[in-house]
Amino acid sequence: MAIQTSCSSDRSDLSLRNVSVSFPIYHGGSRSLKKSLLFKGSGGQLASDANQRITVEALRDVSLSFSRGDRVALVGRNGAGKTTLLRVMAGIYEPVSGEVVTCGRISPMFDISLGIDGDISGYDNIRLRGLILGLSAKEIDERLVEIAAFTELGDYLDIPVRTYSSGMMSRLTFAVATCFAPEILLMDEWIVAGDASFLAKAQQRIEDFVGKAGILVLASHSDEICRQWCNKGVWMERGQVRMTGDINTVLDEYNRA
């Protein structure tokens, strides 16, 4: 039986105990070419459930534990289970078995443009996106002036965002996404934002944002970013944890494989 629980403590903790996740693909048990291709492309293991559906076992018996101060890099090839693991931690996917326990507010940074409505103003989108991130109306109002100033969008914040360029949109979404101090920060690749003139300013803000997190779990293909920001590594392979430990040791072993 799968269990997902959280606690009200002010500490930051995140643990998974024997967590497994599987996704049903289609009915039938034939040894077809389709089944073979699914196996090669899934990154996980194919199996069948009680209803004779073919399933992909995206995570299998994963046990991990992190506490405040941990900066964790998830490494592995495409299809290894990194994104699935992040989404289980975030409560987006429910495990079919095992237990996920969290202490602290989860802040998933998977798509910082989520919730943007093109027909309303920049200010209204700041409020909407803040609510999606779990901020209260009071917290959003307290940050509104600072967010607006950081975007450098001025009067454009009063008009619908469908009129914005892609660079302007990046400024808006990035400013809102990084306006609070996260407790448990989950990132699927490093956040980048905006045009060249905005990048230096954005880099300093993301560094401050990540530095305030109680726990960081980052899935990335960049060794440089992993070594710079993380002190621990988790090597995922075909839905299982192959190795955990010091980030440099894990990356060195992974790159030798």
C-alpha positions, -999 to +999 in steps of 0.1 A: +000+000+000+014+034-010+015+062+017+022+099+012+024+119+044+036+153+056+043+168+090+038+203+104+073+206+118+095+236+109+124+214+099+131+202+063+131+165+058+123+142+028+123+105+028+112+077+005+109+041+017+107+012-008+088+034-033+077+019-066+058+036-095+044+019-126+024+031-155-001+009-175+006+010-212-019-013-230-038-045-226-025-079-237+005-101-231+017-109-266+055-108-273+050-083-301+074-059-317+055-031-300+062-046-266+099-049-275+101-013-286+084-001-255+109-020-234+139-004-252+124+031-251+110+033-216+141+032-196+123+011-170+112-026-169+081-039-185+058-060-164+021-069-162-004-062-135-034-081-121-055-069-150-031-082-176-021-047-187+015-041-197+031-017-173+064+002-172+080+000-138+093+036-137+107+033-101+114+001-082+119-001-045+136+034-041+147+043-006+163+077+001+165+102+030+174+139+029+176+165+056+182+203+059+214+213+042+214+185+016+220+196-020+212+165-040+219+159-077+199+132-095+221+119-124+214+092-150+206+088-186+173+098-202+146+074-190+165+065-158+137+077-136+149+111-125+118+131-135+095+104-121+113+105-088+110+143-086+073+141-094+068+115-067+086+138-042+063+166-053+032+145-048+023+147-085+026+109-090+013+085-064+035+054-058+019+020-062+038+009-031+061+024-004+060+055+016+069+092+010+073+114+041+080+152+039+085+178+065+084+213+050+067+230+020+075+214-013+084+239-041+085+221-075+102+242-102+093+221-132+076+246-154+079+282-141+054+294-168+026+272-154-006+291-147+002+321-169-030+335-185-024+355-217-056+375-214-049+391-181-023+417-170+012+411-157+001+421-122-028+397-122-006+369-135+018+376-106-010+371-082-023+340-100+012+324-103+019+332-066-013+313-055-002+283-076+031+283-058+013+281-025+017+317-014-011+335+005-028+366-009-010+386+018+024+371+010+019+380-027+009+416-019+040+419+004+062+409-025+044+426-054+064+458-055+097+439-054+086+414-081+075+442-103+107+461-099+128+431-106+110+424-140+119+459-152+086+457-172+071+490-159+038+499-174+037+467-194+026+450-162-008+467-166-016+451-200-024+415-211+007+393-212-002+380-247+013+412-260+047+403-243+078+391-262+093+358-251+120+377-232+094+398-213+075+367-204+106+350-191+113+380-169+078+379-154+076+341-147+112+340-134+106+369-110+075+353-095+090+318-093+120+330-073+103+355-049+102+333-018+124+312+004+117+275-005+119+247+022+122+217-001+131+228-037+127+203-065+142+213-099+142+194-132+172+211-149+186+245-139+164+276-143+175+300-170+157+332-178+155+360-203+176+379-227+213+386-224+209+419-206+188+401-179+210+370-174+235+384-149+208+398-127+188+365-130+219+344-121+224+363-089+187+359-080+187+321-087+218+317-066+201+335-037+169+315-042+186+281-042+209+292-013+178+298+009+163+263+003+164+239+032+168+209+008+176+210-029+170+181-052+181+188-088+179+166-118+205+177-143+227+165-172+253+192-164+283+179-143+294+215-138+261+226-123+259+194-102+294+199-088+289+236-081+256+234-063+253+199-048+270+180-021+253+146-026+246+125-057+220+099-065+227+078-096+195+065-112+195+036-136+163+019-151+141+031-122+165+021-094+191+037-073+225+024-084+246+046-061+244+074-036+271+094-019+294+124-022+286+143-055+322+141-069+324+103-062+290+096-077+297+117-108+331+101-113+317+066-111+287+075-134+310+090-160+332+059-160+303+036-166 
